[in-house]
Amino acid sequence: MDELLTSEEQYRSITKHLPRFTREQEADLIQRARTGDSAAREELIFSCLNYVGFIANWCTRFVYHDDYLDLVGIGNLVIVENLDKALAKDNPCGYLRKIVKCTVITYCLTHASLVTRPVKSEPTYTVSFDTPVYANTLSQEPVVVSEKADYTLLYQALERLPQAYREVLARYYGLYDKPVESLYAHSRSTNKNVKGTVAYNTKDRALRRLRILLTTQEKRTLLHAQTQKKASTLS
């Protein structure tokens, strides 16, 4: 009795016999396809099928209601649909492989469950299936304006830091109304360090010093509050 093959094994039994082209052969196929050679266009499509199988195999773990061949079909279709667009790119085969990967992954994200949802959609919560929930029926909750946080202790601790420590924290976190700047850019602008590691190390040391200062200030504040409370009680 013949052994039954899985869907992946069936697909791989076909694609494993497809030729693998060198860079020179691939460049020749691209040139011929751009001139309208139908055989070269077909060979370019075939050259991407192994990659489609790899992506489908990698993505099947994310979908529970779709077969391996469903993902393969999606990948193969997007290659055929975008071949002309790919031929206008500098690297047509690279473009086709990229669009296959993006399309299959996007499909998995939107079809991971039986309920299909659009890309980047926010989940809608409801407490009853009898209550219709649409964009025009959602209740608008009143906006509660929170009190502005008091950063006095933070800035007092910052003023006790060395200038280099204070400067890197101010630029990285946008303190003192300064524009936010990456540690890499700050390191290159101040020390011309190619790897940009100076600012990273300075930030870590500055944060450790700042935590110590804030902890000390917090203990002093609590002690002062307890002393005031005892004094008011005695009086």
C-alpha positions as CSV (number, residue, x, y, z in Angstrom):
1,M,0.0,0.0,0.0
2,D,1.4,3.4,-1.0
3,E,2.2,5.8,1.8
4,L,0.0,8.9,1.9
5,L,1.8,12.2,1.5
6,T,1.0,15.3,3.5
7,S,0.1,18.4,1.6
8,E,3.6,19.8,2.2
9,E,5.3,16.6,0.9
10,Q,3.1,16.7,-2.2
11,Y,4.2,20.3,-3.0
12,R,7.8,19.6,-2.2
13,S,7.9,16.6,-4.4
14,I,7.2,18.9,-7.3
15,T,9.3,21.9,-6.4
16,K,12.4,20.0,-5.4
17,H,13.1,19.1,-9.0
18,L,13.0,22.8,-10.1
19,P,16.4,24.2,-11.1
20,R,18.2,26.7,-8.9
21,F,19.7,29.5,-10.9
22,T,23.0,31.3,-10.3
23,R,23.2,35.1,-10.2
24,E,24.3,35.2,-13.8
25,Q,21.5,32.9,-15.0
26,E,19.0,34.9,-13.0
27,A,20.2,38.2,-14.4
28,D,19.9,36.7,-17.9
29,L,16.3,35.5,-17.2
30,I,15.4,38.9,-15.9
31,Q,16.8,40.6,-19.0
32,R,14.8,38.2,-21.3
33,A,11.6,38.6,-19.3
34,R,11.8,42.4,-19.6
35,T,11.9,42.0,-23.4
36,G,8.7,39.9,-23.3
37,D,10.1,36.4,-23.4
38,S,7.2,34.3,-22.0
39,A,9.5,31.3,-21.2
40,A,11.8,33.5,-19.1
41,R,8.8,35.0,-17.3
42,E,7.7,31.4,-16.5
43,E,11.2,30.4,-15.3
44,L,11.3,33.5,-13.0
45,I,8.0,32.4,-11.4
46,F,9.2,28.8,-10.9
47,S,12.4,30.1,-9.3
48,C,10.3,31.6,-6.4
49,L,8.2,28.5,-5.7
50,N,10.7,26.9,-3.3
51,Y,10.7,30.1,-1.2
52,V,6.9,30.2,-1.2
53,G,6.9,26.7,0.3
54,F,9.4,27.7,2.9
55,I,7.3,30.7,4.0
56,A,4.1,28.7,4.0
57,N,5.7,26.0,6.2
58,W,7.0,28.7,8.6
59,C,3.6,30.4,8.8
60,T,1.3,27.4,9.2
61,R,1.9,27.5,13.0
62,F,0.0,30.8,13.2
63,V,-3.3,29.6,11.5
64,Y,-5.4,26.8,12.8
65,H,-8.1,26.7,10.1
66,D,-6.0,26.9,6.9
67,D,-4.0,24.2,5.2
68,Y,-0.4,24.4,4.1
69,L,-1.5,24.5,0.4
70,D,-3.8,27.4,1.2
71,L,-0.8,29.5,2.1
72,V,1.1,28.2,-0.9
73,G,-1.7,29.2,-3.2
74,I,-1.7,32.8,-1.7
75,G,2.0,33.1,-2.2
76,N,1.9,31.7,-5.8
77,L,-0.9,34.0,-6.8
78,V,0.8,37.1,-5.5
79,I,3.9,36.2,-7.6
80,V,1.9,36.0,-10.8
81,E,0.0,39.2,-10.0
82,N,3.1,41.2,-9.3
83,L,5.5,39.9,-11.9
84,D,5.2,42.9,-14.2
85,K,5.7,45.3,-11.3
86,A,8.7,43.3,-10.1
87,L,10.4,43.5,-13.5
88,A,10.5,47.2,-13.1
89,K,12.5,46.9,-9.9
90,D,16.3,46.7,-9.6
91,N,16.0,43.2,-8.0
92,P,12.8,41.5,-9.4
93,C,13.4,38.2,-7.6
94,G,14.1,39.8,-4.3
95,Y,11.0,42.0,-4.7
96,L,8.8,38.9,-5.4
97,R,10.1,37.1,-2.4
98,K,9.6,40.1,-0.1
99,I,6.0,40.6,-1.3
100,V,5.3,36.8,-0.8
101,K,6.5,37.0,2.8
102,C,4.5,40.1,3.5
103,T,1.3,38.8,1.9
104,V,1.4,35.5,3.7
105,I,2.2,36.9,7.1
106,T,-0.5,39.6,6.7
107,Y,-3.0,36.8,5.8
108,C,-2.0,34.9,8.9
109,L,-2.4,37.9,11.1
110,T,-6.0,38.6,9.8
111,H,-7.1,34.9,9.7
112,A,-5.5,33.5,12.8
113,S,-9.0,32.7,14.1
114,L,-12.4,31.9,12.5
115,V,-13.4,35.6,12.9
116,T,-11.6,37.5,10.1
117,R,-10.6,41.0,11.1
118,P,-9.0,43.8,9.0
119,V,-5.4,44.7,9.4
120,K,-4.5,47.0,12.4
121,S,-8.1,46.8,13.7
122,E,-8.8,47.5,17.4
123,P,-10.8,44.8,19.2
124,T,-14.4,45.7,20.1
125,Y,-15.6,44.8,23.6
126,T,-19.2,44.2,24.6
127,V,-21.0,42.8,27.6
128,S,-24.0,41.5,25.7
129,F,-24.7,40.1,22.3
130,D,-28.1,41.8,22.4
131,T,-26.5,45.2,22.3
132,P,-25.4,46.4,18.8
133,V,-21.9,47.8,18.8
134,Y,-21.0,50.0,15.9
135,A,-18.9,53.1,15.4
136,N,-21.9,55.4,15.8
137,T,-23.4,53.6,18.8
138,L,-20.4,53.5,21.1
139,S,-20.8,55.5,24.2
140,Q,-18.5,58.4,24.6
141,E,-17.1,58.4,28.1
142,P,-16.2,61.7,29.7
143,V,-12.6,62.6,29.5
144,V,-11.1,62.9,33.0
145,V,-8.3,65.4,33.1
146,S,-5.6,64.1,35.4
147,E,-3.6,66.3,37.7
148,K,-0.2,67.4,36.3
149,A,2.6,65.4,37.9
150,D,5.0,67.1,40.1
151,Y,8.6,66.6,39.0
152,T,10.2,68.9,41.5
153,L,12.2,66.1,43.2
154,L,13.3,64.7,39.9
155,Y,14.7,68.1,38.7
156,Q,16.3,68.7,42.1
157,A,18.1,65.3,41.8
158,L,19.1,66.1,38.2
159,E,20.8,69.4,39.3
160,R,23.0,67.4,41.7
161,L,24.3,65.2,38.8
162,P,27.5,66.0,37.0
163,Q,27.1,68.1,33.8
164,A,27.8,65.2,31.5
165,Y,25.3,63.0,33.2
166,R,22.6,65.7,33.2
167,E,23.2,66.6,29.6
168,V,22.8,63.0,28.2
169,L,19.6,62.4,30.3
170,A,18.1,65.7,29.2
171,R,18.7,65.0,25.5
172,Y,17.6,61.4,25.6
173,Y,14.4,62.0,27.6
174,G,13.6,65.5,26.3
175,L,14.0,67.2,29.7
176,Y,14.3,71.0,30.2
177,D,12.2,71.4,27.0
178,K,15.0,70.0,24.9
179,P,14.3,68.0,21.7
180,V,14.7,64.3,22.0
181,E,18.0,63.0,20.6
182,S,19.2,59.4,20.2
183,L,22.1,58.3,22.2
184,Y,24.0,57.4,19.1
185,A,23.6,60.9,17.6
186,H,24.5,62.5,20.9
187,S,27.6,60.3,21.2
188,R,28.8,61.1,17.7
189,S,28.2,64.9,18.2
190,T,30.1,65.1,21.4
191,N,32.9,62.5,21.2
192,K,33.0,61.5,17.6
193,N,32.8,58.0,18.7
194,V,32.2,55.8,15.7
195,K,30.3,53.1,17.6
196,G,28.3,55.6,19.5
197,T,28.9,53.7,22.8
198,V,30.0,56.7,25.0
199,A,26.5,58.1,25.5
200,Y,25.1,54.6,26.2
201,N,27.5,54.1,29.0
202,T,27.1,57.6,30.4
203,K,23.3,57.2,30.4
204,D,23.5,53.9,32.4
205,R,25.8,55.5,35.0
206,A,23.7,58.6,35.2
207,L,20.5,56.6,35.8
208,R,22.2,54.6,38.6
209,R,23.3,57.8,40.2
210,L,19.9,59.4,39.8
211,R,18.1,56.4,41.4
212,I,20.4,56.7,44.4
213,L,19.7,60.5,44.7
214,L,15.9,60.0,44.4
215,T,15.9,57.2,46.9
216,T,17.8,59.4,49.4
217,Q,15.4,62.3,48.8
218,E,12.4,60.1,49.2
219,K,13.6,58.8,52.6
220,R,14.3,62.4,53.7
221,T,10.9,63.5,52.6
222,L,9.2,60.6,54.5
223,L,11.2,61.3,57.6
224,H,10.3,64.9,57.5
225,A,6.6,64.1,57.1
226,Q,6.7,61.7,60.0
227,T,8.5,64.3,62.2
228,Q,5.9,67.0,61.3
229,K,3.1,64.5,62.1
230,K,4.5,63.7,65.5
231,A,5.1,67.4,66.2
232,S,1.5,68.3,65.4
233,T,0.2,65.4,67.5
234,L,2.3,66.5,70.6
235,S,1.1,70.1,70.2
